[in-house]
Structures are given as structure tokens and as C-alpha cells.
């Protein structure tokens, strides 16, 4: 009983920063499985330590070579703008509705401060303007609808005011100054089942364009939970920045993209505590994945 009590305390009181970081590089059919969510969930009385997330903070990489390139690029100092680009489209002219994105962006701006953000919302979020601002900011957050094109994966896209920002458009961008992208939209990290060994999705496209790390979704995400995950994610990073616990100086405005995987882990665990590990609860948090550094 004493051993069991210690085990429960150990796993339930660990912070994300205490966990081992691991990168998954699945191939073939494994690329479509949420390895980060492996565990036992069918018994509410299960002891802590039954899930992968009890032991590690998970990230993914398309290939080992991509990860090595990101590590090499991270050692090169680049000028930064200290600006966060926020792109939202609650009601796209195409008819796609994502009303929760308004609350999501408001939450992020409240945490980061309006002065540090460039907010392109509604009619301001045009394809041309978004691509232009992506070339000037070192952090990008999309909160909008998205579509996966199974017939032509390069045409998978984010739904903006005047059209679609396609995967091919993103891959053709050169944004080496961009440290991170958060793609809060459906299936932005879902590949093509007919091409299991080729990682072709929006998240991988952001890495190819120059981002050091990206948060995307393997499945359809629930609009009502998007704001909850984003708020917890940025609150974690902002708190670490204020405390200087990430190695930076307290009070600096920049977000540390190297802590993004830990921030996502924190946000997901927070969501799980609120909604539980029912089948519906699992479908709410399993889609979220971190790629890159």
C-alpha cells in the first residue's frame, strides 16, 4: 500500500519539465496512429503510470534528417521581431463556421498582450496579407477552418477570408525567422493514407518553410476546446517567461519555442482533468500533436 501511494503521488505531481522528452518518427501505417496517446483508459480505477504521457513529453518528426536540420538551424542566431501573428476566421465566406476561434484569439491576446500581437481577423485575414506577415513574425497562430484534400494533398489548406492558404503556398514560403506555428484547425497534421511514408500535411509544410516547431492536429478538433487548449498552452509559456525558468531573463516578451512541447503537454493534461478520459474526452485531446523542436 505504501508503494502504491508513493507511485500515485509520483505520477500525479510531476511537472511537464520533469518528464523525459521523446521524438516519435513513425513510418508506414504507424504514422496514422496517435502514439503519444498510448495507454490504458478503459478503467477509471487504473493507477497513474498507465499512459505514455505519464512518462514522457511527446513530439514527432517527419524524418530524423528534418530534426537534425532543426537542431542545426536553432544554433544560428537570427534577428527576431518579437511579434506573434494571430490569424482567425470565425465565419469564412466559403461557409465554414468556427465560432470558437473568436474566444481563442481573445484569450491568447489577453495573455501575451495586444502590443506584441498582429491580429488578422475576419476580412483582414486575406491570403496575401497572411503570407506577407508570416515573413515578418517569429510566431504564428492560426485559428480557423482547414481542409484536407485527399486527391491532391498539396491543396490541403487553411480557410481564410478571400480563399485558401494551401499547403503548396506554405512550402514555397521562406520564413527562417519563424520559430513556431500553432495550427488550431482540423487535420493539419493528418497525412495521406495512400502515401504512408510521405509526410504531406500542413504541419510538415510549416517545418519545410522554416519553422522550428509546430503544433497541429491529427484528427478533427472540437471547436469548443480550441480556446481551452490555446489558453493553457500560452499561459504555461508566459508563466515560464515571467519566472525566467526557461533560461531567459524575467520580463522578456519573446516566447521560447523550445518549451512548446512541454506547454502542449501541460495544456492537454489540464483539459483531461476537466473533461475526463471518456471516449468523447479522448477524442477532444488526442488530435493535438507537436512536431519539431
C-alpha positions in Angstrom: 0.0 0.0 0.0 2.9 2.4 0.8 4.5 1.6 -2.6 1.2 2.2 -4.4 0.7 5.5 -2.6 4.2 6.7 -3.5 3.6 5.7 -7.1 0.4 7.7 -7.3 2.0 10.7 -5.7 5.0 10.5 -8.1 3.0 10.4 -11.3 0.2 12.9 -10.3 2.6 15.6 -9.0 5.2 15.6 -11.8 5.5 18.8 -13.8 6.0 18.6 -17.6 9.6 19.9 -17.2 10.3 16.8 -15.0 9.4 14.4 -17.8 11.7 12.9 -20.5 11.4 14.4 -23.9 11.0 11.9 -26.8 10.6 12.3 -30.6 8.5 9.8 -32.5 9.4 9.1 -36.1 6.7 6.6 -37.2 6.6 5.1 -40.7 4.0 3.3 -42.8 0.7 2.7 -41.1 2.1 3.7 -37.7 2.3 7.3 -39.0 -1.5 7.5 -38.6 -1.6 6.2 -35.0 -1.6 8.6 -32.0 1.4 7.0 -30.4 1.6 9.9 -27.9 -1.8 8.8 -26.5 -1.0 5.1 -26.0 -2.2 3.9 -22.7 -4.9 2.2 -20.6 -8.1 4.3 -20.4 -10.9 1.7 -20.0 -10.7 1.5 -16.2 -11.3 4.6 -14.1 -9.6 3.0 -11.2 -6.4 2.4 -13.1 -3.2 3.6 -11.3 -1.2 6.6 -12.5 1.6 5.4 -14.8 -0.7 3.6 -17.3 -0.2 6.0 -20.2 2.7 7.2 -22.2 2.0 10.8 -21.2 2.8 9.8 -17.5 6.4 9.2 -18.5 7.3 11.4 -21.4 6.6 14.6 -23.3 6.0 13.6 -26.9 7.0 15.2 -30.1 7.0 14.0 -33.7 9.3 14.5 -36.6 8.7 13.6 -40.3 12.3 12.2 -40.6 15.4 12.1 -38.5 17.1 14.4 -41.0 14.4 17.1 -40.5 15.0 17.0 -36.8 18.8 17.2 -37.2 18.3 20.2 -39.6 16.2 22.0 -37.0 18.8 21.4 -34.3 21.5 22.8 -36.5 19.3 25.8 -37.5 18.5 26.6 -33.9 22.2 27.2 -33.1 22.3 30.0 -35.6 21.2 33.4 -34.2 18.6 35.2 -36.3 17.0 38.6 -35.9 13.6 38.3 -34.4 10.6 40.6 -34.4 9.1 39.6 -31.0 5.7 39.6 -32.8 3.0 37.0 -32.7 0.8 36.8 -35.8 -2.7 35.8 -34.9 -4.9 34.6 -37.8 -8.6 33.9 -37.2 -11.7 33.3 -39.3 -14.8 32.5 -37.4 -17.1 32.6 -40.4 -15.3 32.1 -43.7 -17.2 33.3 -46.9 -16.9 29.7 -48.1 -19.4 28.8 -45.4 -17.1 27.1 -42.9 -18.1 28.1 -39.4 -15.7 28.0 -36.4 -17.2 30.4 -33.8 -14.9 29.3 -31.0 -11.9 31.0 -32.8 -13.0 34.4 -31.6 -12.7 33.4 -27.9 -9.5 31.6 -28.7 -7.8 34.6 -30.1 -9.1 36.9 -27.3 -7.6 34.5 -24.7 -4.2 34.5 -26.5 -4.1 38.3 -26.8 -5.0 38.7 -23.2 -2.1 36.5 -22.1 0.5 37.9 -24.5 -0.6 41.5 -24.6 -2.1 43.2 -27.6 1.1 45.2 -28.3 3.0 42.0 -29.0 0.4 40.7 -31.5 -0.6 41.3 -35.1 -4.2 40.3 -35.3 -5.6 39.4 -38.7 -9.3 38.6 -38.1 -12.2 38.2 -40.4 -11.9 40.3 -43.6 -8.3 41.3 -42.6 -7.2 37.7 -42.9 -6.6 37.5 -46.6 -4.2 35.1 -48.3 -1.8 37.8 -49.4 -1.7 39.6 -46.1 -1.2 36.5 -44.1 1.7 35.3 -46.2 3.2 38.8 -46.0 3.0 38.9 -42.2 4.3 35.4 -41.9 7.5 36.7 -43.3 7.9 39.2 -40.6 6.8 37.5 -37.4 8.6 34.9 -35.3 5.5 33.1 -34.1 2.2 32.3 -35.9 -1.1 31.1 -34.5 -3.9 30.1 -36.9 -7.5 29.6 -35.5 -9.7 28.8 -38.4 -11.2 26.1 -40.5 -9.0 23.8 -42.6 -9.5 21.1 -45.2 -7.5 18.0 -46.1 -7.5 17.3 -49.9 -7.1 13.5 -50.2 -7.0 13.7 -54.0 -4.2 16.3 -54.0 -2.5 16.7 -50.6 -0.6 19.8 -51.7 -4.0 21.5 -52.0 -4.9 20.9 -48.3 -5.5 24.3 -46.9 -6.4 26.8 -44.2 -9.7 28.7 -44.9 -9.2 32.5 -45.0 -11.4 35.4 -45.9 -10.7 35.5 -49.6 -9.7 32.0 -50.3 -7.5 29.2 -49.2 -3.9 29.2 -48.0 -2.8 25.9 -49.5 0.0 23.6 -48.4 1.9 24.3 -51.6 1.8 28.0 -50.8 3.3 27.4 -47.4 6.0 25.1 -48.6 7.1 27.8 -51.1 7.4 30.4 -48.3 10.8 31.1 -46.8 10.3 32.1 -43.2 13.5 31.1 -41.4 12.8 33.8 -38.7 9.6 32.0 -37.7 10.3 29.9 -34.6 6.9 28.4 -34.2 3.4 27.9 -35.6 0.3 26.8 -33.8 -2.3 25.4 -36.3 -5.5 25.3 -34.3 -7.6 23.8 -37.1 -8.8 20.3 -38.1 -6.5 17.7 -39.5 -3.5 20.0 -40.0 -1.2 17.0 -39.1 -3.1 14.3 -41.0 -1.2 12.6 -43.8 -2.4 10.8 -46.9 -3.2 7.1 -46.2 -2.2 6.3 -49.8 1.3 7.8 -49.1 2.1 6.4 -45.6 5.8 7.0 -46.0 5.5 10.6 -47.2 4.6 13.2 -44.6 2.4 15.5 -46.6 0.3 17.8 -44.4 0.1 21.5 -43.2 2.2 20.9 -40.1 5.1 19.4 -42.1 4.7 22.2 -44.6 5.4 24.7 -41.8 8.5 22.9 -40.9 9.6 22.9 -44.5 9.0 26.6 -44.7 11.4 27.3 -41.9 9.5 26.9 -38.5 11.5 25.3 -35.8 8.4 23.7 -34.3 4.6 23.3 -35.0 1.5 22.2 -33.1 -1.1 20.6 -35.4 -3.9 18.1 -35.2 -4.1 14.5 -36.5 -7.9 14.4 -36.4 -10.8 16.8 -36.4 -10.6 19.0 -33.3 -13.6 20.2 -31.3 -14.1 23.9 -31.7 -15.3 24.4 -28.1 -12.0 23.0 -26.8 -9.7 25.0 -29.0 -9.7 28.1 -26.8 -9.1 26.0 -23.7 -6.0 24.3 -25.1 -4.6 27.5 -26.5 -5.2 29.4 -23.2 -3.4 26.8 -21.2 -0.6 26.5 -23.7 0.2 30.2 -23.8 -0.3 30.6 -20.0 2.3 28.0 -19.4 4.8 29.7 -21.7 4.1 33.2 -20.3 4.5 32.0 -16.7 7.8 30.4 -17.5 8.9 33.6 -19.2 8.0 35.8 -16.3 9.8 33.5 -13.9 12.8 33.2 -16.1 12.7 29.4 -15.6 13.4 28.7 -19.2 16.9 30.3 -19.0 15.8 33.7 -20.2 15.5 36.9 -18.3 12.3 37.7 -16.5 10.1 40.2 -18.3 11.4 39.5 -21.8 8.4 39.4 -24.3 9.6 36.6 -26.5 8.1 33.1 -26.2 10.5 30.2 -26.0 9.6 27.8 -28.8 11.8 25.1 -27.3 9.3 24.8 -24.4 6.3 24.4 -26.7 6.2 20.6 -26.4 6.0 21.0 -22.6 3.4 23.7 -22.9 1.2 21.4 -25.1 1.7 18.6 -22.7 0.6 20.8 -19.8 -2.5 22.1 -21.8 -3.6 18.6 -22.7 -3.3 17.3 -19.1 -5.3 20.3 -17.9 -8.0 19.5 -20.5 -8.1 15.9 -19.4 -8.7 16.8 -15.8 -11.7 18.9 -16.8 -13.4 16.6 -19.3 -12.1 13.1 -18.2 -10.9 10.2 -20.2 -14.3 9.1 -21.6 -14.5 8.3 -25.3 -15.6 11.8 -26.0 -12.9 13.2 -23.8 -10.2 11.2 -25.6 -11.4 12.5 -29.0 -11.1 16.0 -27.7 -7.4 15.9 -26.8 -5.8 13.1 -28.8 -5.7 15.1 -32.1 -3.1 17.7 -30.7 0.5 16.9 -31.6 3.8 18.7 -31.5 6.3 18.5 -34.4 9.9 19.6 -34.5 12.0 21.2 -31.7 
